[in-house]
Amino acid sequence: MSSRAAIRYAKAILEQASEKGTAEVVFGNMKSIEATLNASKELRNVLKSPVIKSDDKRASLLAIFSGYDLSTTSLIELLVDKKRTAILGDVASSYVDLYNKSKGIVVAHLTTAVELDASLEEKVLAKVKEITDGKDVTLEHHIDSSLIGGFILRVGDVQYDATVANQLDKIQKEFSNRL
């Protein structure tokens, strides 16, 4: 969950980008920042470290995220100046959430044990659209090899667990209750 500070920065950058007409470009930047930080523990540690100088953090971030929109680079500069680089990932995540809400986009998180083929992914997307009364839906697919089979679908606050492990647990509880 994002901090209140991260949400405030995200709201401000969304408002600024919307005024400039670059909200969608910044959305792409923020998704990229979020993915980069999620993939690199070393970068997250650098951003959190009080030992590393602000100028080094600034140079690293601007080199990694070069070519990004001015609003995004200004945000990076501001976070470095305010010594808040540790919340960059939370700001990016909050921006993505706020952007999706402003556009009426529902994000569904699908976790499976293996990669889905395109036709099955389309079926899942159609079902999620049906569940959400036809809203725009973006499907984020995650692979968790620890799942034996089945899937977990999370849309907003609702989670549907159709994994084999969950079904086996239900059967075990049912047997236990009947004994």
C-alpha positions as a Markdown table, in Angstrom:
| # | Residue | x | y | z |
|---|---|---|---|---|
| 1 | Met | 0.0 | 0.0 | 0.0 |
| 2 | Ser | 1.3 | 3.4 | -0.9 |
| 3 | Ser | 2.0 | 6.1 | 1.7 |
| 4 | Arg | 0.0 | 9.3 | 1.9 |
| 5 | Ala | 3.0 | 11.2 | 0.6 |
| 6 | Ala | 3.3 | 8.9 | -2.4 |
| 7 | Ile | -0.4 | 9.4 | -3.2 |
| 8 | Arg | -0.1 | 13.2 | -2.9 |
| 9 | Tyr | 2.9 | 13.3 | -5.3 |
| 10 | Ala | 1.0 | 11.0 | -7.7 |
| 11 | Lys | -2.1 | 13.2 | -7.6 |
| 12 | Ala | 0.0 | 16.3 | -8.3 |
| 13 | Ile | 1.8 | 14.7 | -11.2 |
| 14 | Leu | -1.4 | 13.4 | -12.7 |
| 15 | Glu | -3.0 | 16.8 | -12.4 |
| 16 | Gln | 0.0 | 18.4 | -14.0 |
| 17 | Ala | 0.2 | 15.9 | -16.8 |
| 18 | Ser | -3.5 | 16.1 | -17.5 |
| 19 | Glu | -3.3 | 19.9 | -17.9 |
| 20 | Lys | -0.4 | 19.4 | -20.3 |
| 21 | Gly | -2.2 | 16.6 | -22.2 |
| 22 | Thr | 0.6 | 14.1 | -21.4 |
| 23 | Ala | -1.2 | 12.0 | -18.8 |
| 24 | Glu | -1.1 | 8.9 | -21.0 |
| 25 | Val | 2.7 | 9.3 | -21.8 |
| 26 | Val | 3.4 | 9.8 | -18.1 |
| 27 | Phe | 1.2 | 6.7 | -17.4 |
| 28 | Gly | 3.6 | 4.7 | -19.6 |
| 29 | Asn | 6.6 | 6.2 | -17.8 |
| 30 | Met | 5.2 | 5.3 | -14.4 |
| 31 | Lys | 4.4 | 1.7 | -15.5 |
| 32 | Ser | 8.0 | 1.4 | -16.7 |
| 33 | Ile | 9.4 | 2.9 | -13.4 |
| 34 | Glu | 7.2 | 0.6 | -11.4 |
| 35 | Ala | 8.3 | -2.5 | -13.4 |
| 36 | Thr | 12.0 | -1.5 | -13.2 |
| 37 | Leu | 11.9 | -1.0 | -9.5 |
| 38 | Asn | 10.0 | -4.2 | -8.9 |
| 39 | Ala | 12.6 | -6.1 | -10.9 |
| 40 | Ser | 15.7 | -4.5 | -9.3 |
| 41 | Lys | 16.2 | -5.0 | -5.6 |
| 42 | Glu | 19.6 | -3.3 | -6.0 |
| 43 | Leu | 18.0 | -0.1 | -7.4 |
| 44 | Arg | 15.5 | -0.1 | -4.6 |
| 45 | Asn | 18.3 | -0.4 | -2.0 |
| 46 | Val | 20.2 | 2.5 | -3.7 |
| 47 | Leu | 17.1 | 4.7 | -3.5 |
| 48 | Lys | 16.6 | 3.9 | 0.2 |
| 49 | Ser | 20.2 | 4.3 | 1.2 |
| 50 | Pro | 21.1 | 7.4 | 3.2 |
| 51 | Val | 24.8 | 6.8 | 2.4 |
| 52 | Ile | 24.6 | 7.3 | -1.3 |
| 53 | Lys | 24.7 | 11.0 | -2.2 |
| 54 | Ser | 21.7 | 12.7 | -3.7 |
| 55 | Asp | 23.7 | 13.7 | -6.8 |
| 56 | Asp | 24.6 | 10.1 | -7.5 |
| 57 | Lys | 20.9 | 9.0 | -7.1 |
| 58 | Arg | 19.9 | 11.8 | -9.4 |
| 59 | Ala | 22.4 | 10.9 | -12.1 |
| 60 | Ser | 21.5 | 7.2 | -11.8 |
| 61 | Leu | 17.8 | 7.7 | -12.1 |
| 62 | Leu | 18.0 | 10.2 | -14.9 |
| 63 | Ala | 20.3 | 7.9 | -16.8 |
| 64 | Ile | 18.1 | 4.9 | -16.2 |
| 65 | Phe | 14.9 | 6.8 | -17.1 |
| 66 | Ser | 16.3 | 9.0 | -19.9 |
| 67 | Gly | 14.0 | 10.0 | -22.6 |
| 68 | Tyr | 11.0 | 10.2 | -20.3 |
| 69 | Asp | 8.5 | 13.0 | -20.3 |
| 70 | Leu | 9.4 | 16.3 | -18.6 |
| 71 | Ser | 6.8 | 15.8 | -15.9 |
| 72 | Thr | 8.4 | 12.4 | -15.0 |
| 73 | Thr | 11.9 | 13.7 | -14.9 |
| 74 | Ser | 10.7 | 16.8 | -12.9 |
| 75 | Leu | 9.2 | 14.4 | -10.4 |
| 76 | Ile | 12.4 | 12.4 | -10.1 |
| 77 | Glu | 14.3 | 15.7 | -9.6 |
| 78 | Leu | 11.9 | 16.8 | -6.9 |
| 79 | Leu | 12.0 | 13.5 | -5.0 |
| 80 | Val | 15.8 | 13.6 | -5.1 |
| 81 | Asp | 15.8 | 17.2 | -3.8 |
| 82 | Lys | 13.4 | 16.4 | -1.0 |
| 83 | Lys | 15.3 | 13.2 | -0.2 |
| 84 | Arg | 12.2 | 11.1 | -0.9 |
| 85 | Thr | 13.6 | 8.8 | -3.6 |
| 86 | Ala | 12.6 | 5.8 | -1.5 |
| 87 | Ile | 9.0 | 6.4 | -2.4 |
| 88 | Leu | 9.5 | 6.6 | -6.1 |
| 89 | Gly | 8.0 | 3.1 | -6.7 |
| 90 | Asp | 5.0 | 3.9 | -4.5 |
| 91 | Val | 4.5 | 7.2 | -6.4 |
| 92 | Ala | 4.6 | 5.3 | -9.7 |
| 93 | Ser | 2.2 | 2.7 | -8.4 |
| 94 | Ser | -0.2 | 5.3 | -7.1 |
| 95 | Tyr | -0.1 | 7.2 | -10.3 |
| 96 | Val | -1.0 | 4.1 | -12.3 |
| 97 | Asp | -3.9 | 3.4 | -9.9 |
| 98 | Leu | -5.2 | 7.0 | -10.0 |
| 99 | Tyr | -4.9 | 7.2 | -13.8 |
| 100 | Asn | -6.8 | 3.9 | -14.2 |
| 101 | Lys | -9.5 | 5.2 | -11.9 |
| 102 | Ser | -9.8 | 8.5 | -13.8 |
| 103 | Lys | -10.2 | 6.6 | -17.0 |
| 104 | Gly | -12.7 | 4.1 | -15.6 |
| 105 | Ile | -10.3 | 1.2 | -16.2 |
| 106 | Val | -10.6 | -1.8 | -13.9 |
| 107 | Val | -7.4 | -3.8 | -13.4 |
| 108 | Ala | -7.9 | -7.6 | -13.0 |
| 109 | His | -4.9 | -9.5 | -11.6 |
| 110 | Leu | -4.8 | -13.1 | -12.9 |
| 111 | Thr | -2.3 | -15.5 | -11.4 |
| 112 | Thr | -1.7 | -18.9 | -13.0 |
| 113 | Ala | 1.0 | -21.6 | -12.8 |
| 114 | Val | 1.8 | -21.4 | -16.5 |
| 115 | Glu | 1.5 | -18.9 | -19.4 |
| 116 | Leu | -2.0 | -18.7 | -20.9 |
| 117 | Asp | -2.6 | -18.8 | -24.7 |
| 118 | Ala | -4.3 | -15.9 | -26.3 |
| 119 | Ser | -7.7 | -17.5 | -26.7 |
| 120 | Leu | -7.9 | -18.4 | -23.0 |
| 121 | Glu | -6.7 | -15.0 | -22.0 |
| 122 | Glu | -9.5 | -13.5 | -24.2 |
| 123 | Lys | -12.1 | -15.7 | -22.5 |
| 124 | Val | -10.9 | -14.6 | -19.0 |
| 125 | Leu | -11.0 | -10.9 | -20.1 |
| 126 | Ala | -14.5 | -11.3 | -21.5 |
| 127 | Lys | -15.7 | -12.9 | -18.2 |
| 128 | Val | -14.1 | -10.1 | -16.2 |
| 129 | Lys | -15.9 | -7.5 | -18.4 |
| 130 | Glu | -19.1 | -9.4 | -17.8 |
| 131 | Ile | -18.5 | -9.4 | -14.0 |
| 132 | Thr | -17.7 | -5.6 | -14.0 |
| 133 | Asp | -20.7 | -4.6 | -16.0 |
| 134 | Gly | -18.8 | -4.0 | -19.3 |
| 135 | Lys | -16.2 | -1.6 | -17.9 |
| 136 | Asp | -12.9 | -1.2 | -19.6 |
| 137 | Val | -10.7 | -4.0 | -18.2 |
| 138 | Thr | -6.9 | -4.4 | -18.2 |
| 139 | Leu | -5.7 | -7.9 | -17.4 |
| 140 | Glu | -2.4 | -8.2 | -15.6 |
| 141 | His | -1.1 | -11.8 | -15.8 |
| 142 | His | 1.3 | -13.1 | -13.2 |
| 143 | Ile | 2.9 | -16.5 | -13.2 |
| 144 | Asp | 3.4 | -18.3 | -9.9 |
| 145 | Ser | 5.0 | -21.7 | -10.4 |
| 146 | Ser | 4.1 | -22.7 | -6.9 |
| 147 | Leu | 0.5 | -23.1 | -7.9 |
| 148 | Ile | -0.3 | -26.7 | -8.7 |
| 149 | Gly | -3.0 | -25.7 | -11.2 |
| 150 | Gly | -6.0 | -23.5 | -11.6 |
| 151 | Phe | -5.9 | -19.7 | -11.1 |
| 152 | Ile | -6.4 | -16.8 | -8.8 |
| 153 | Leu | -8.4 | -13.9 | -10.2 |
| 154 | Arg | -8.5 | -10.6 | -8.2 |
| 155 | Val | -10.7 | -7.7 | -9.4 |
| 156 | Gly | -10.7 | -4.8 | -7.0 |
| 157 | Asp | -11.4 | -6.2 | -3.5 |
| 158 | Val | -12.8 | -9.4 | -4.7 |
| 159 | Gln | -10.7 | -12.5 | -5.1 |
| 160 | Tyr | -11.7 | -15.8 | -6.7 |
| 161 | Asp | -9.4 | -18.7 | -5.8 |
| 162 | Ala | -9.8 | -21.6 | -8.2 |
| 163 | Thr | -6.5 | -23.2 | -7.5 |
| 164 | Val | -6.1 | -26.9 | -7.1 |
| 165 | Ala | -4.6 | -26.4 | -3.6 |
| 166 | Asn | -7.7 | -24.3 | -2.5 |
| 167 | Gln | -10.1 | -27.0 | -3.8 |
| 168 | Leu | -8.1 | -29.7 | -2.0 |
| 169 | Asp | -8.3 | -27.6 | 1.2 |
| 170 | Lys | -12.1 | -27.3 | 0.8 |
| 171 | Ile | -12.4 | -31.1 | 0.4 |
| 172 | Gln | -10.2 | -31.7 | 3.4 |
| 173 | Lys | -12.3 | -29.3 | 5.5 |
| 174 | Glu | -15.5 | -31.0 | 4.3 |
| 175 | Phe | -14.2 | -34.4 | 5.3 |
| 176 | Ser | -13.0 | -33.1 | 8.7 |
| 177 | Asn | -16.5 | -31.7 | 9.4 |
| 178 | Arg | -18.2 | -34.9 | 8.5 |
| 179 | Leu | -16.1 | -37.0 | 10.8 |
